[in-house]
């Protein structure tokens, strides 16, 4: 049975937070990146570090796993030297058996993969444990409940997708090119993109039933629409989109069109007919952009 976070034995919350800061400093990454690695909401990490929120046992377990040490040091019940794995233990452990990014990220990645393959409600904790070559107890150690694991999976998807989008348009020649790249990125041509859309569709359905996931889903869509609106706004300034463009309203319509067409493509069997292929989706989206947003003229299409 897991101990309640409120019944921890050890140093004060301030001392625990100071140790976590040391772990972040040693990792040499930003606080936001560290939050991504331990699959924790950045605002929760910030509040915990400032002392306005207490770290949960599961969060400390994930932090300790990332730092390759026992959580007892974070709690102040063991010295740092004693909490770190010995050289003998490290030698015994095969480098190939260590999950990339640590156990928490492995658990989340495998959860997302299984959701894509089977749907969330068909995935059991035992399935995730088998995929990670570990025990169900280890899964519950890092993520006490199924809802917490789902929330972590959604957060990981959001963070990965946001980072990928930003990198994909970073060197675009202008806003028109950036928008074409975003459309390309959201068109399920490849197996990996279909896999991503499969996860999103399943999680969207779950978001309608789960308040925590619903909040993440809403935040993600606001972020996605804001990115498209920003691209449209820059396009008006650059003269590649029409001055009558309403960035916020047009971003809402365009993202809704992308979501709807992608759902149709995924729902259709391969070769089901006209209008249900990735090529048809991309053609329809580019035609919509040309007809409603782009400045008429010899603007090249990707």
Phi and psi in degrees as a GROMACS rama.xvg file:
@    title "Ramachandran Plot"
@    xaxis  label "Phi"
@    yaxis  label "Psi"
@TYPE xy
-75.8413  139.432  UNK-2
-69.9196  147.846  UNK-3
-71.4754  136.647  UNK-4
-55.1408  -29.9703  UNK-5
-75.1351  -13.2664  UNK-6
-104.865  22.3909  UNK-7
-64.9189  148.403  UNK-8
-111.741  128.932  UNK-9
152.918  -153.772  UNK-10
-75.3228  174.615  UNK-11
-68.233  165.043  UNK-12
-60.3793  -35.2353  UNK-13
-63.2856  -39.2767  UNK-14
-71.2917  -36.6215  UNK-15
-62.8045  -45.28  UNK-16
-61.1822  -38.649  UNK-17
-63.0183  -38.4679  UNK-18
-67.6745  -38.9928  UNK-19
-63.8703  -39.2217  UNK-20
-61.0376  -38.052  UNK-21
-62.6879  -40.0549  UNK-22
-62.9464  -43.2413  UNK-23
-64.4328  -43.8695  UNK-24
-61.0328  -42.4212  UNK-25
-65.0555  -35.278  UNK-26
-67.5437  -23.7847  UNK-27
68.696  30.8478  UNK-28
-125.974  168.223  UNK-29
-70.3767  162.058  UNK-30
-62.323  -36.6507  UNK-31
-67.3488  -42.475  UNK-32
-65.2086  -38.0719  UNK-33
-65.0728  -39.1348  UNK-34
-60.3355  -39.0161  UNK-35
-63.3144  -41.2133  UNK-36
-65.3126  -34.7933  UNK-37
-97.1107  8.9279  UNK-38
53.314  59.8302  UNK-39
-134.285  141.163  UNK-40
-61.4085  126.884  UNK-41
-53.7225  -37.9945  UNK-42
-67.3074  -34.0549  UNK-43
-67.4562  -41.2103  UNK-44
-62.4741  -43.4473  UNK-45
-61.7676  -43.9114  UNK-46
-67.0457  -36.1112  UNK-47
-68.6552  -38.2226  UNK-48
-70.1348  -29.7384  UNK-49
-86.0277  -8.74776  UNK-50
93.2145  3.87139  UNK-51
-91.2297  -3.3521  UNK-52
-146.801  145.311  UNK-53
-94.8282  135.47  UNK-54
-62.8292  139.032  UNK-55
-83.3671  164.221  UNK-56
-60.5729  -42.1108  UNK-57
-63.6866  -38.9911  UNK-58
-65.1008  -42.1023  UNK-59
-65.2418  -34.1765  UNK-60
-63.6708  -41.5371  UNK-61
-69.4004  -37.9963  UNK-62
-63.9039  -44.6585  UNK-63
-62.7701  -40.0529  UNK-64
-62.1578  -42.5039  UNK-65
-63.9326  -35.7089  UNK-66
-87.0461  -1.23545  UNK-67
59.0306  51.2988  UNK-68
-150.949  168.973  UNK-69
-76.875  139.295  UNK-70
-63.5416  -15.886  UNK-71
-60.6917  -32.2299  UNK-72
-67.799  -40.7459  UNK-73
-61.1209  -33.8123  UNK-74
-82.9832  -11.4605  UNK-75
85.6796  16.2655  UNK-76
-103.215  4.89693  UNK-77
-153.212  148.715  UNK-78
-70.7371  159.938  UNK-79
-62.817  -41.645  UNK-80
-63.0058  -40.9915  UNK-81
-72.5696  -26.1059  UNK-82
-80.6465  -20.8191  UNK-83
-83.3655  143.433  UNK-84
-59.7791  141.835  UNK-85
-72.6816  162.321  UNK-86
-61.5927  -34.9197  UNK-87
-63.0141  -45.3386  UNK-88
-63.4277  -37.4158  UNK-89
-66.3713  -39.8033  UNK-90
-64.6782  -35.0431  UNK-91
-71.1567  -29.6014  UNK-92
-82.6758  127.012  UNK-93
-72.7157  136.932  UNK-94
-61.9015  -31.8546  UNK-95
-68.479  -24.6022  UNK-96
-83.6582  -13.5558  UNK-97
-77.0417  122.288  UNK-98
-65.7857  135.169  UNK-99
-61.6838  127.47  UNK-100
84.1308  -1.51755  UNK-101
96.6229  163.852  UNK-102
-61.408  -42.5987  UNK-103
-58.4252  -45.1566  UNK-104
-67.5671  -35.148  UNK-105
-61.8059  -44.1888  UNK-106
-59.8192  -45.15  UNK-107
-66.9555  -44.2007  UNK-108
-61.2239  -43.1457  UNK-109
-68.5788  -33.6909  UNK-110
-62.1967  -45.3118  UNK-111
-62.6648  -43.2012  UNK-112
-61.5061  -43.681  UNK-113
-68.4184  -35.382  UNK-114
-61.7715  -42.3783  UNK-115
-62.6631  -37.408  UNK-116
-80.6679  -36.6384  UNK-117
-121.516  -19.2394  UNK-118
93.935  145.647  UNK-119
-58.3158  -45.4545  UNK-120
-73.1528  -10.8323  UNK-121
-94.6145  -3.39162  UNK-122
-96.1995  123.559  UNK-123
-100.473  157.615  UNK-124
-59.2846  -35.291  UNK-125
-62.7139  -34.9069  UNK-126
-65.7709  -41.8468  UNK-127
-65.5798  -42.7186  UNK-128
-61.1579  -42.4978  UNK-129
-63.2122  -42.0168  UNK-130
-64.4451  -30.6925  UNK-131
-92.8136  0.618725  UNK-132
55.0387  45.1733  UNK-133
-141.357  -168.941  UNK-134
-102.049  161.866  UNK-135
-64.2985  -30.539  UNK-136
-62.4791  -37.9192  UNK-137
-66.9509  -37.0726  UNK-138
-63.6431  -47.3249  UNK-139
-68.2203  -25.0536  UNK-140
-63.6199  -41.389  UNK-141
-87.1832  -34.0232  UNK-142
-135.171  95.2278  UNK-143
-55.4421  -37.3254  UNK-144
-127.193  160.897  UNK-145
-61.582  -40.3574  UNK-146
-62.8599  -40.4553  UNK-147
-64.7803  -37.3385  UNK-148
-67.5351  -40.8898  UNK-149
-62.9697  -44.2101  UNK-150
-60.705  -40.5689  UNK-151
-65.1371  -38.963  UNK-152
-63.8068  -42.7937  UNK-153
-63.5943  -44.5614  UNK-154
-61.0705  -41.9647  UNK-155
-63.2401  -43.6067  UNK-156
-60.1143  -44.625  UNK-157
-61.6839  -47.9887  UNK-158
-63.2025  -44.6909  UNK-159
-63.6469  -43.5981  UNK-160
-66.2966  -41.8822  UNK-161
-64.2019  -43.4994  UNK-162
-64.6524  -40.6889  UNK-163
-64.5545  -43.2929  UNK-164
-61.8506  -46.0218  UNK-165
-61.1971  -42.2418  UNK-166
-68.1464  -33.3142  UNK-167
-68.8097  -30.1098  UNK-168
-108.149  4.0955  UNK-169
-59.3169  -38.2467  UNK-170
-108.979  23.1604  UNK-171
-62.837  143.284  UNK-172
-63.0176  -41.3423  UNK-173
-154.47  -176.683  UNK-174
-66.4088  -33.0563  UNK-175
-63.7002  -42.6317  UNK-176
-66.4602  -39.7274  UNK-177
-60.9104  -41.7538  UNK-178
-66.5992  -40.8518  UNK-179
-62.2275  -37.9422  UNK-180
-65.9931  -39.9464  UNK-181
-63.4083  -40.3286  UNK-182
-63.6327  -43.6899  UNK-183
-60.7098  -42.677  UNK-184
-64.8532  -30.2015  UNK-185
-93.0008  -1.4592  UNK-186
-89.3754  123.174  UNK-187
-78.3383  67.2999  UNK-188
-73.8089  -47.8225  UNK-189
-93.5758  165.157  UNK-190
-60.3053  -40.0249  UNK-191
-64.6919  -40.7651  UNK-192
-68.8746  -37.14  UNK-193
-64.4215  -38.429  UNK-194
-60.9941  -45.8663  UNK-195
-61.2143  -45.5731  UNK-196
-65.1313  -36.217  UNK-197
-60.0019  -41.0065  UNK-198
-63.2955  -47.3601  UNK-199
-62.1856  -43.2454  UNK-200
-62.4415  -40.0595  UNK-201
-69.2038  -39.8655  UNK-202
-72.9885  -30.0191  UNK-203
-62.0097  -43.6836  UNK-204
-63.0056  -40.4465  UNK-205
-67.9131  -32.43  UNK-206
-61.7988  -29.6346  UNK-207
-69.8703  -17.0863  UNK-208
-110.046  -15.6988  UNK-209
-121.51  119.455  UNK-210
-61.0208  -45.1322  UNK-211
-62.8749  -46.7304  UNK-212
-68.3011  -35.32  UNK-213
-60.195  -40.6809  UNK-214
-64.2431  -42.3242  UNK-215
-63.7522  -41.9338  UNK-216
-61.8639  -43.9859  UNK-217
-64.4833  -43.3265  UNK-218
-63.0071  -40.0229  UNK-219
-62.9847  -45.886  UNK-220
-68.0572  -34.5859  UNK-221
-62.9019  -41.3723  UNK-222
-64.9418  -43.6076  UNK-223
-64.2283  -45.8194  UNK-224
-66.1708  -36.1574  UNK-225
-64.1666  -37.5995  UNK-226
-64.4755  -46.623  UNK-227
-63.854  -41.8809  UNK-228
-61.4038  -39.0083  UNK-229
-65.228  -40.7051  UNK-230
-62.7749  -43.3768  UNK-231
-64.2694  -40.7562  UNK-232
-62.3879  -43.6273  UNK-233
-65.6396  -34.9232  UNK-234
-64.9945  -36.1949  UNK-235
-64.6808  -43.9815  UNK-236
-63.5035  -35.5666  UNK-237
-82.2478  -10.1944  UNK-238
82.8084  13.4828  UNK-239
-97.2897  -15.3633  UNK-240
-118.116  153.371  UNK-241
-63.928  141.934  UNK-242
-63.8826  -18.8493  UNK-243
-81.6168  -2.38941  UNK-244
-61.1885  131.631  UNK-245
-102.62  98.545  UNK-246
-52.1976  -45.505  UNK-247
-69.9824  -46.89  UNK-248
-66.9564  -41.9206  UNK-249
-69.3237  -33.1014  UNK-250
-66.0188  -39.2229  UNK-251
-60.5846  -46.7539  UNK-252
-66.0069  -42.8046  UNK-253
-67.9261  -43.6264  UNK-254
-67.2007  -34.6089  UNK-255
-65.7009  -38.4597  UNK-256
-65.838  -42.4312  UNK-257
-59.942  -47.8592  UNK-258
-62.1196  -44.9366  UNK-259
-65.1592  -43.5926  UNK-260
-66.5758  -40.3783  UNK-261
-62.6243  -40.1598  UNK-262
-62.3362  -38.5952  UNK-263
-67.5667  -40.7076  UNK-264
-62.702  -43.9096  UNK-265
-70.2302  -31.5756  UNK-266
-76.6294  -22.3332  UNK-267
-85.6838  143.749  UNK-268
-71.2337  149.001  UNK-269
-53.5123  131.821  UNK-270
73.3616  20.6148  UNK-271
-68.0545  -23.1541  UNK-272
149.115  175.958  UNK-273
-63.4918  143.679  UNK-274
87.7276  -1.13094  UNK-275
-118.325  12.6039  UNK-276
-102.32  161.005  UNK-277
-58.6781  -38.0022  UNK-278
-61.1607  -41.8204  UNK-279
-65.9756  -37.9981  UNK-280
-63.0757  -48.0437  UNK-281
-62.9651  -43.3626  UNK-282
-60.8322  -43.6559  UNK-283
-63.7373  -41.1239  UNK-284
-68.0652  -42.909  UNK-285
-67.1685  -35.8162  UNK-286
-65.0923  -38.7112  UNK-287
-64.1514  -43.5068  UNK-288
-61.6867  -45.788  UNK-289
-62.8054  -38.7192  UNK-290
-78.034  -29.4662  UNK-291
-116.681  -22.0021  UNK-292
-121.636  -43.257  UNK-293
-70.8242  145.893  UNK-294
-71.8111  126.903  UNK-295
-57.8241  139.574  UNK-296
148.074  -170.693  UNK-297
-81.6829  47.2315  UNK-298
-76.2952  118.867  UNK-299
-66.8841  144.898  UNK-300
-104.488  140.984  UNK-301
